[in-house]
Amino acid sequence: MSIISLGIVGGGQLGSLIATAAKKLRIKTVILCDDKNAPGKIFCDEFIYGGYEDKAILNLFLEKVDVITYEFENIPFETLNYLNNNKKVNPSPKINRIVQNRMYEKDFINKCNIRTTIYDQIKDKEQLKYSSNLIPGILKTCTMGYDGRGQHKINSVEDIDRLNIDFKIDYILEKMVNLKKEVSVIITRYGHQQYEIYEPIENLHEDQILKNSKIPADISEDLSQKAIDWAGTIAEELGYIGTMCVEYFIDQNDNLYVNEIAPRVHNSGHLTINAYNVSQFENHVRSICNLERIKLKKLSNAKMINLIGNDIKIYRNKKLNDGEFFYDYMKQEIKEKRKMGHLTILVN
């Protein structure tokens, strides 16, 4: 039975691209967002503005949808759980609860016998000094934070006293990896041992924000297969339904580490829209709506450039070359470090 109406919680660029993919499959989309100016309202069939903890708004949303998904992991668990008690939410809110907390996430990954960097939970400055064996390291808030927010690089023990940190919330200290490359694997799980997995994508960050992605990744066949296998193990252990991303570090000795899990479609996978027969967004919609699974076929090598801040101005009036595809997220306000759109370039 096909889904008549798909509810999407969150109206940013990922929600917009999910809605666009759903329209291709003739599925109605209803976006719920707490930002009345969210760009998702341009791309969906119906837009509901309201707080994620407003029961009246949530009930209105529930009346209009058959199944629900979400575009980012920082939506309150209580919101997703309330929705899930009335209409199916995928990925499961229980998964989101694990991934919302960096300690829970790393504990889960290690229980899967998958390598992460060494880490410790930090509750105060004294404990931070006690964990000096993890320095140089990155101190991160256990919850919230993305694109480098809520993170502090600690190069030496002497840096600790110079940090101005509010320890009213919990932190995690992660030992720094001697980084060689960053890659990601986008995987869509349809059910038990039923996957569509995209080849590893090589990523380059600037100021802790993704700037460029490309396929194929310049890594060995063994590393590529290990990254794919680990993504499959994680998706299976989570009982995941939908598209997710596993982000990896590779150190100078070619050791692979899971950095984090994104329980959603992911920025690094935007190139799949043009480089594959089925994009990460369409695969996500197909899996959560119980539609036909189509075998992935790579159409072209590709690279993707994130257009951040004023970068978007150049491309809004730029004539594109063959094999170039420009996506404008239609955000009303241009801000520094804000993802405004992306350009995908197909490469022979």
KELUM-640582 format. One line per field, with one value per residue: residue in one letter; x, y, z of N, C-alpha, C in turn. Coordinates in pm, whole numbers, plus 50000, padded with zeros to 5 digits. Layout:
# KELUM-640582
r a,...
neast X,...
nnorth Y,...
nup Z,...
caeast X,...
canorth Y,...
caup Z,...
ceast X,...
cnorth Y,...
cup Z,...
This chain:
# KELUM-640582
r m,s,i,i,s,l,g,i,v,g,g,g,q,l,g,s,l,i,a,t,a,a,k,k,l,r,i,k,t,v,i,l,c,d,d,k,n,a,p,g,k,i,f,c,d,e,f,i,y,g,g,y,e,d,k,a,i,l,n,l,f,l,e,k,v,d,v,i,t,y,e,f,e,n,i,p,f,e,t,l,n,y,l,n,n,n,k,k,v,n,p,s,p,k,i,n,r,i,v,q,n,r,m,y,e,k,d,f,i,n,k,c,n,i,r,t,t,i,y,d,q,i,k,d,k,e,q,l,k,y,s,s,n,l,i,p,g,i,l,k,t,c,t,m,g,y,d,g,r,g,q,h,k,i,n,s,v,e,d,i,d,r,l,n,i,d,f,k,i,d,y,i,l,e,k,m,v,n,l,k,k,e,v,s,v,i,i,t,r,y,g,h,q,q,y,e,i,y,e,p,i,e,n,l,h,e,d,q,i,l,k,n,s,k,i,p,a,d,i,s,e,d,l,s,q,k,a,i,d,w,a,g,t,i,a,e,e,l,g,y,i,g,t,m,c,v,e,y,f,i,d,q,n,d,n,l,y,v,n,e,i,a,p,r,v,h,n,s,g,h,l,t,i,n,a,y,n,v,s,q,f,e,n,h,v,r,s,i,c,n,l,e,r,i,k,l,k,k,l,s,n,a,k,m,i,n,l,i,g,n,d,i,k,i,y,r,n,k,k,l,n,d,g,e,f,f,y,d,y,m,k,q,e,i,k,e,k,r,k,m,g,h,l,t,i,l,v,n
neast 50084,50067,50199,50006,50052,50336,50489,50721,50949,51095,51230,51451,51729,51762,51511,51372,51485,51415,51138,51123,51215,51009,50791,50853,50789,50523,50413,50247,50364,50401,50531,50648,50758,50954,51038,50918,51001,51130,51298,51179,50905,50865,50906,50741,50409,50233,50264,50331,50358,50501,50574,50786,50709,50449,50147,49900,49970,50123,49924,49762,49937,49963,49710,49723,49904,50049,50277,50591,50893,51218,51441,51673,51882,51844,51590,51355,51343,51108,50913,50931,50875,50613,50480,50536,50388,50145,50154,50362,50706,51003,51356,51348,51253,51397,51646,51732,51761,51988,52185,52175,52330,52665,52825,52659,52639,52907,52962,52776,52873,53124,53042,52957,53187,53342,53578,53640,53779,53968,53796,53637,53402,53330,53286,53370,53635,53849,53827,53878,54149,54244,54205,54417,54566,54431,54481,54657,54325,53968,53721,53385,53039,52810,52557,52360,52488,52663,52845,53083,53003,52990,53234,53572,53907,54182,54507,54714,54780,54804,54626,54383,54322,54278,54042,53709,53452,53122,53034,52786,52657,52710,53020,53224,53544,53749,54014,54249,54270,54539,54503,54440,54250,53898,53605,53278,52997,52699,52404,52110,51869,51631,51514,51564,51887,51864,51978,52077,52372,52583,52893,53196,53245,53463,53557,53608,53670,53624,53691,53551,53319,53152,53296,53375,53289,53357,53334,53508,53626,53960,54093,54208,54102,54051,54006,53781,53593,53581,53471,53218,53120,53117,52926,52700,52681,52630,52383,52224,52241,52113,51861,51766,51556,51545,51749,52084,52393,52732,53009,53358,53698,54027,54345,54700,54825,54653,54442,54103,53836,53521,53367,53117,52760,52503,52168,52000,51940,52227,52460,52697,52610,52476,52564,52470,52228,52267,52467,52389,52141,51933,51873,52007,51795,51560,51585,51557,51288,51158,51222,51118,50854,50783,50809,50896,51216,51499,51772,52088,52267,52561,52606,52793,53118,53170,53180,53106,53030,52987,52794,52852,52740,52806,52885,52674,52571,52725,52652,52382,52329,52488,52604,52577,52799,52799,52707,52710,52531,52318,52197,51976,51898,51710,51704,51607,51774,52110,52384,52699,52889,52665,52492,52396,52338,52423,52665,52689,52917,52956,53193,53406
nnorth 49881,50216,50521,50796,51049,51213,51308,51551,51643,51940,52196,52271,52264,51987,51876,52002,51883,51618,51644,51721,51488,51315,51421,51351,51085,51100,51150,51314,51587,51707,51953,52016,52277,52484,52725,52994,53099,52902,52738,52507,52539,52622,52401,52190,52034,52116,52333,52355,52573,52588,52520,52249,52126,52178,52051,52081,52169,51948,51752,51849,51821,51540,51464,51505,51339,51021,50873,50944,51133,51283,51566,51639,51559,51681,51724,51727,51428,51361,51480,51338,51083,51111,51161,50919,50742,50768,50780,50608,50669,50705,50737,50530,50693,50601,50541,50792,50902,50775,50871,51142,51194,51216,51051,50823,50743,50679,50477,50285,50232,50120,49890,49747,49644,49814,50053,50358,50684,50724,50813,51015,51088,51414,51612,51828,52075,51965,51694,51701,51767,51537,51356,51389,51228,51208,51431,51592,51688,51696,51877,51831,51923,51693,51676,51831,52082,52125,52134,52223,52369,52421,52303,52255,52286,52131,52166,52132,52057,52295,52459,52415,52571,52811,52789,52893,52760,52643,52418,52319,52156,51830,51712,51559,51429,51379,51198,51337,51250,51168,51305,51194,51164,51231,51045,50938,50718,50660,50499,50314,50147,49899,49688,49379,49289,49412,49636,49943,50071,50341,50418,50490,50832,51099,51363,51713,51952,52293,52522,52352,52296,52120,52140,52041,51746,51423,51157,50896,50810,50869,50620,50300,49978,49795,49960,50096,49887,49807,50036,50035,49788,49832,50036,49893,49708,49881,49999,49769,49678,49889,49854,50005,50205,50365,50632,50680,50821,50735,50874,50893,50893,50875,50779,50869,50628,50476,50373,50315,50503,50540,50846,50981,50914,50999,51016,51028,51169,51312,51585,51528,51343,51468,51471,51236,51278,51343,51169,50907,50655,50649,50875,50961,51077,50998,50722,50721,50807,50599,50378,50440,50467,50223,50144,50024,49878,49979,49870,50013,50214,50346,50640,50828,50957,51215,51550,51761,52089,52280,52568,52837,53095,53403,53282,53188,53396,53422,53206,53227,53374,53262,53114,52777,52503,52210,51917,52031,52107,52310,52388,52573,52657,52835,53000,53271,53460,53551,53426,53432,53136,52985,52726,52765,52659,52417,52294,52049,51862,51661,51412,51266
nup 50000,49911,50048,50135,50242,50356,50648,50752,50988,51048,50848,50692,50455,50417,50476,50272,50043,50081,50058,49788,49662,49738,49602,49341,49354,49373,49623,49878,50077,50407,50599,50923,51118,51337,51254,51096,50860,50724,50454,50360,50326,50069,49914,49992,50006,50200,50478,50819,51078,51395,51746,51851,52079,52122,52181,52055,51800,51720,51715,51510,51296,51298,51213,50944,50817,50712,50762,50925,50917,50990,50965,51101,51388,51634,51730,51997,52189,52319,52161,51914,52010,52105,51863,51738,51887,51779,51495,51263,51306,51133,51099,51400,51704,51925,51826,51758,52008,52108,51932,51972,52191,52245,52407,52453,52189,52110,52294,52207,51946,52003,52137,51924,51836,51682,51580,51748,51819,52126,52428,52688,52943,53058,53338,53486,53537,53677,53626,53358,53357,53475,53272,53100,52936,52702,52563,52302,52224,52148,52301,52346,52360,52506,52405,52144,51913,51610,51298,51412,51632,51988,52050,52155,52092,52239,52287,52468,52818,52948,52819,52939,53169,53050,52925,52894,53014,53060,53287,53347,53181,53035,52898,52641,52601,52332,52206,51986,51644,51432,51159,50828,50621,50567,50540,50428,50455,50295,50367,50299,50473,50427,50556,50741,50673,50426,50213,50050,49949,49914,49749,49937,50027,49983,50195,50252,50495,50598,50848,51016,50881,50626,50311,50052,49867,49725,49481,49317,49650,49748,49853,49981,49849,50051,50279,50189,50168,50435,50555,50436,50530,50810,50825,50745,50957,51176,51097,51096,51363,51488,51393,51189,50979,50677,50539,50635,50761,50805,50944,50899,51025,50889,50981,50972,50950,50810,50961,51037,51177,51333,51333,51378,51382,51163,51185,50944,50616,50450,50423,50281,50102,49898,49636,49531,49410,49144,49062,49083,49001,49183,49434,49765,49898,49766,49810,50087,50120,49982,50146,50407,50345,50261,49992,49659,49640,49466,49280,49331,49099,48987,48807,48735,48822,49064,49206,49482,49581,49861,49900,50079,50287,50135,49900,49752,49601,49372,49215,49167,48942,48756,48456,48385,48317,48102,48273,48522,48818,48990,49310,49489,49812,49883,50108,50310,50432,50399,50567,50738,50729,50686,50523,50203,49957,49698,49461,49219,49031,48759,48683,48447
caeast 50000,50149,50173,49940,50106,50457,50519,50864,50974,51211,51210,51574,51761,51742,51367,51333,51527,51329,51008,51140,51221,50876,50705,50887,50721,50381,50374,50223,50450,50361,50645,50627,50883,50940,51087,50814,51066,51209,51285,51098,50768,50862,50921,50643,50269,50168,50361,50274,50452,50469,50677,50794,50654,50310,50064,49794,50035,50159,49802,49723,50032,49928,49587,49746,50009,50037,50404,50668,51039,51272,51559,51793,51873,51829,51449,51337,51298,50968,50831,50929,50809,50469,50433,50548,50279,50023,50186,50498,50818,51128,51407,51285,51300,51495,51776,51768,51802,52128,52275,52173,52428,52791,52871,52578,52671,53037,52947,52705,52962,53225,52976,52948,53326,53386,53674,53630,53889,53952,53714,53599,53300,53390,53184,53428,53772,53942,53821,53944,54293,54270,54202,54517,54619,54354,54520,54563,54191,53856,53617,53258,52918,52755,52436,52351,52612,52695,52933,53187,52948,53003,53358,53693,54030,54277,54637,54801,54717,54805,54508,54262,54291,54238,53909,53594,53350,53014,53023,52650,52619,52817,53107,53302,53678,53789,54155,54260,54326,54637,54411,54482,54132,53763,53514,53146,52920,52553,52339,51966,51825,51489,51472,51670,51986,51823,52044,52138,52485,52661,53037,53249,53260,53573,53509,53702,53605,53689,53630,53465,53198,53181,53312,53376,53278,53380,53346,53539,53721,54097,54131,54230,53983,54027,53943,53647,53505,53562,53377,53086,53079,53084,52798,52596,52670,52566,52242,52155,52231,52013,51729,51738,51480,51568,51887,52170,52532,52837,53126,53482,53832,54137,54468,54818,54861,54539,54343,53969,53763,53392,53358,52981,52648,52396,52050,51924,52014,52345,52515,52799,52542,52400,52606,52397,52113,52306,52568,52329,52004,51843,51945,51988,51665,51458,51597,51499,51143,51116,51234,51025,50717,50763,50797,50988,51361,51560,51916,52166,52360,52637,52602,52910,53195,53118,53223,53005,53082,52890,52794,52835,52734,52797,52914,52550,52546,52797,52588,52242,52321,52600,52573,52639,52853,52742,52749,52703,52393,52314,52081,51959,51809,51609,51699,51579,51883,52246,52464,52832,52894,52535,52484,52294,52310,52540,52690,52743,52984,52982,53332,53428
canorth 50000,50336,50623,50912,51175,51199,51419,51577,51737,52021,52254,52323,52213,51843,51857,52048,51785,51500,51677,51719,51347,51256,51467,51267,50958,51135,51145,51446,51615,51809,51987,52084,52345,52593,52846,53030,53136,52788,52721,52390,52576,52641,52273,52091,52059,52189,52375,52387,52644,52577,52463,52103,52074,52225,51933,52116,52169,51810,51681,51896,51755,51398,51447,51527,51253,50876,50829,51063,51130,51411,51606,51657,51475,51755,51740,51662,51288,51355,51515,51226,50970,51141,51138,50775,50671,50788,50745,50553,50760,50642,50634,50522,50791,50539,50558,50934,50927,50729,50954,51278,51205,51165,50940,50706,50705,50612,50351,50193,50192,50030,49762,49679,49608,49906,50146,50504,50738,50708,50924,51010,51187,51521,51687,51949,52105,51871,51568,51728,51755,51395,51284,51455,51131,51225,51560,51679,51634,51787,51877,51858,51902,51559,51692,51949,52119,52071,52224,52279,52440,52350,52226,52327,52212,52143,52120,52098,52068,52438,52522,52390,52685,52925,52764,52950,52659,52623,52274,52281,52047,51730,51715,51441,51461,51279,51210,51380,51156,51225,51289,51189,51189,51208,50987,50903,50618,50677,50369,50308,50014,49874,49585,49289,49258,49471,49765,50004,50143,50421,50404,50593,50968,51170,51495,51815,52052,52420,52577,52246,52287,52049,52228,51963,51600,51365,51014,50802,50852,50824,50529,50164,49893,49736,50062,50120,49776,49810,50145,49987,49681,49891,50106,49790,49655,49983,50008,49646,49678,49990,49822,50133,50213,50494,50665,50734,50843,50708,50956,50827,50948,50784,50843,50863,50486,50413,50315,50371,50530,50606,50974,50993,50865,51096,50933,51108,51204,51386,51683,51468,51260,51547,51438,51117,51321,51343,51067,50774,50642,50677,50959,50928,51128,50906,50596,50743,50808,50464,50284,50470,50454,50084,50138,49933,49902,49976,49848,50132,50213,50470,50694,50911,51016,51350,51626,51855,52206,52351,52713,52885,53240,53482,53201,53166,53508,53398,53102,53256,53430,53205,53018,52649,52419,52075,51834,52107,52116,52408,52376,52688,52617,52940,53059,53414,53547,53500,53444,53371,52995,52920,52652,52831,52580,52339,52269,51917,51856,51524,51399,51141
caup 50000,49903,50149,50075,50293,50436,50738,50771,51098,51013,50716,50632,50321,50408,50465,50138,49943,50102,49998,49642,49622,49758,49492,49225,49375,49386,49764,49937,50191,50505,50683,51051,51151,51434,51187,50999,50733,50676,50309,50328,50289,49923,49846,50035,49968,50310,50579,50949,51163,51537,51832,51852,52204,52127,52154,51959,51668,51689,51680,51377,51205,51294,51136,50801,50763,50732,50819,50964,50928,51038,50887,51184,51506,51759,51767,52126,52186,52363,52044,51821,52075,52103,51726,51708,51955,51700,51357,51258,51280,51094,51189,51531,51803,52015,51761,51770,52147,52118,51852,52025,52298,52192,52491,52420,52052,52105,52368,52118,51836,52057,52164,51794,51804,51578,51640,51755,51896,52272,52478,52828,52980,53139,53412,53543,53494,53741,53551,53231,53382,53505,53145,53016,52839,52579,52505,52231,52206,52121,52403,52280,52439,52481,52325,52059,51845,51478,51221,51500,51749,52115,52049,52195,52066,52350,52237,52580,52950,52984,52758,53018,53257,52969,52870,52965,52984,53156,53309,53389,53092,53023,52781,52610,52549,52234,52168,51847,51548,51339,51046,50689,50537,50621,50442,50481,50381,50301,50357,50320,50515,50405,50650,50783,50570,50299,50208,49933,50006,49820,49772,50027,49976,50048,50236,50297,50579,50627,50971,51070,50798,50503,50195,49929,49872,49593,49457,49425,49753,49722,49962,49933,49839,50183,50364,50133,50206,50581,50583,50395,50623,50940,50811,50746,51094,51259,51058,51138,51509,51526,51336,51122,50855,50616,50499,50741,50723,50903,50913,50941,51015,50854,51031,50885,50934,50741,51052,51020,51301,51319,51403,51429,51302,51137,51159,50847,50495,50493,50330,50193,50004,49799,49500,49484,49329,49002,49032,49092,48949,49295,49530,49906,49940,49713,49884,50220,50106,49945,50258,50518,50295,50221,49847,49592,49650,49334,49292,49301,48986,48976,48672,48707,48931,49089,49323,49531,49651,49943,49882,50217,50297,50012,49780,49676,49510,49247,49135,49136,48807,48680,48351,48420,48212,48095,48386,48648,48868,49099,49399,49578,49920,49893,50242,50296,50480,50382,50688,50737,50770,50663,50398,50122,49839,49660,49319,49188,48902,48717,48638,48373
ceast 50088,50106,50114,50011,50223,50478,50669,50879,51105,51203,51333,51602,51738,51593,51316,51365,51453,51193,51014,51144,51084,50781,50729,50813,50571,50329,50359,50314,50393,50481,50597,50760,50857,50999,50988,50872,51149,51190,51198,50958,50754,50852,50815,50503,50195,50270,50287,50382,50407,50581,50670,50738,50509,50218,49954,49850,50071,50036,49749,49809,49994,49804,49611,49843,49983,50163,50493,50817,51087,51405,51685,51771,51847,51684,51429,51283,51149,50873,50818,50857,50657,50411,50431,50440,50148,50039,50332,50600,50940,51229,51343,51340,51402,51636,51824,51820,51948,52221,52277,52281,52558,52848,52793,52617,52803,53034,52881,52798,53067,53167,52955,53086,53379,53468,53625,53759,53863,53881,53684,53493,53361,53279,53238,53573,53873,53943,53888,54096,54333,54278,54305,54581,54546,54382,54649,54428,54090,53753,53487,53143,52864,52631,52442,52486,52628,52779,53031,53134,52964,53129,53477,53813,54127,54409,54731,54725,54708,54682,54386,54223,54247,54097,53802,53471,53250,52993,52887,52595,52738,52892,53171,53436,53720,53935,54164,54326,54425,54581,54480,54367,54005,53677,53380,53084,52772,52491,52189,51930,51674,51431,51590,51759,51945,51874,52064,52247,52562,52810,53087,53277,53372,53533,53623,53626,53691,53617,53523,53329,53235,53186,53302,53357,53305,53372,53419,53632,53858,54147,54147,54098,53949,53958,53800,53550,53478,53460,53234,53034,53039,52951,52681,52572,52594,52417,52163,52136,52127,51872,51677,51649,51497,51714,51962,52312,52624,52960,53250,53602,53926,54265,54585,54866,54750,54451,54211,53901,53624,53396,53220,52881,52550,52271,51952,52001,52122,52401,52615,52735,52464,52438,52533,52276,52145,52397,52512,52189,51899,51921,51924,51850,51552,51464,51536,51346,51092,51118,51133,50880,50687,50734,50903,51133,51422,51712,51992,52257,52429,52641,52729,52989,53148,53191,53116,53075,52968,52904,52755,52837,52720,52834,52791,52527,52609,52716,52443,52225,52429,52549,52649,52694,52780,52796,52754,52557,52393,52184,52081,51858,51701,51594,51692,51698,52018,52325,52600,52823,52760,52536,52365,52253,52429,52547,52749,52799,53012,53119,53346,53534
cnorth 50124,50436,50746,51041,51149,51324,51430,51679,51810,52067,52319,52258,52063,51808,51895,51944,51653,51524,51673,51575,51280,51297,51386,51133,50977,51114,51288,51465,51728,51832,52060,52147,52460,52724,52883,53068,53022,52769,52603,52423,52595,52506,52170,52127,52138,52214,52412,52451,52630,52512,52312,52042,52119,52111,51963,52114,52027,51730,51721,51828,51607,51371,51446,51429,51106,50816,50952,51034,51266,51438,51628,51593,51550,51792,51668,51519,51279,51388,51397,51105,50989,51115,50989,50693,50681,50749,50700,50660,50676,50747,50641,50629,50733,50551,50701,50966,50885,50830,51099,51301,51139,51051,50813,50650,50627,50480,50246,50142,50094,49894,49680,49630,49688,50016,50291,50554,50715,50832,50906,51117,51286,51603,51816,51963,52008,51738,51582,51715,51610,51312,51340,51360,51140,51359,51541,51611,51741,51769,51919,51845,51763,51567,51825,51977,52049,52176,52297,52352,52354,52266,52314,52237,52237,52083,52076,52115,52215,52511,52514,52511,52808,52908,52828,52864,52650,52473,52235,52171,51953,51746,51578,51491,51347,51303,51241,51273,51231,51208,51290,51224,51173,51152,50960,50796,50644,50540,50384,50165,50004,49774,49494,49249,49307,49615,49813,50095,50214,50404,50515,50725,51036,51315,51585,51922,52178,52484,52483,52238,52216,52146,52152,51814,51547,51213,50995,50864,50793,50743,50389,50087,49831,49834,50089,50012,49774,49918,50103,49882,49736,49965,50007,49733,49753,49993,49888,49642,49778,49950,49940,50113,50355,50511,50724,50749,50804,50787,50894,50921,50837,50852,50818,50721,50405,50331,50389,50386,50584,50735,50992,50935,50980,51016,51003,51113,51304,51474,51620,51382,51336,51512,51315,51155,51309,51228,50925,50775,50671,50756,50909,50970,51037,50771,50607,50736,50668,50370,50313,50457,50315,50071,50044,49976,49882,49962,49972,50110,50348,50514,50770,50936,51160,51418,51729,51967,52268,52501,52776,53037,53305,53406,53189,53275,53485,53306,53132,53315,53373,53107,52889,52579,52285,51993,51906,52124,52202,52393,52494,52649,52720,52994,53210,53502,53479,53531,53378,53230,52923,52851,52705,52752,52490,52324,52129,51918,51709,51517,51266,51054
cup 50000,50010,50080,50115,50387,50519,50759,50883,51068,50869,50656,50497,50309,50397,50328,50032,49959,50036,49845,49591,49634,49646,49366,49232,49398,49528,49814,50058,50276,50596,50808,51091,51248,51382,51077,50863,50675,50526,50269,50283,50138,49851,49883,49986,50075,50419,50707,51034,51309,51614,51836,51981,52224,52085,52052,51816,51627,51647,51543,51270,51188,51209,50986,50737,50793,50794,50834,50960,50976,50970,50970,51319,51636,51793,51900,52113,52222,52248,51950,51880,52078,51965,51694,51776,51879,51553,51352,51223,51246,51053,51327,51626,51900,51958,51777,51910,52169,52053,51900,52130,52253,52276,52457,52284,52046,52183,52280,52009,51886,52093,52038,51748,51685,51643,51636,51819,52045,52327,52626,52852,53079,53205,53475,53500,53554,53667,53415,53246,53409,53376,53046,52914,52704,52511,52425,52204,52172,52231,52337,52380,52405,52393,52250,51993,51712,51405,51313,51621,51875,52125,52082,52169,52180,52305,52348,52711,52991,52927,52849,53102,53179,52912,52957,52933,53097,53172,53369,53300,53079,52892,52760,52553,52457,52196,52018,51762,51459,51198,50910,50596,50620,50509,50510,50394,50406,50277,50378,50356,50499,50505,50678,50665,50431,50293,50064,49988,49896,49851,49864,49956,50054,50073,50281,50373,50587,50744,51025,50998,50669,50386,50064,49958,49732,49596,49324,49528,49721,49841,49904,49927,49973,50277,50319,50178,50356,50619,50548,50493,50758,50935,50814,50884,51184,51227,51106,51289,51559,51484,51256,51000,50800,50577,50618,50687,50838,50857,50975,50936,50967,50900,50935,50862,50869,50835,51034,51155,51264,51399,51463,51331,51284,51100,51065,50717,50533,50382,50232,50084,49900,49656,49445,49398,49180,48964,49033,49032,49056,49399,49672,49954,49891,49785,50023,50214,50073,50065,50368,50476,50241,50072,49790,49611,49511,49351,49248,49180,48981,48830,48636,48835,48948,49203,49356,49606,49731,49919,50015,50218,50161,49885,49690,49571,49373,49156,49099,48995,48715,48575,48381,48296,48208,48212,48519,48689,48995,49177,49496,49685,49950,50035,50229,50331,50460,50509,50669,50793,50754,50527,50318,49997,49810,49509,49307,49047,48870,48650,48565,48439
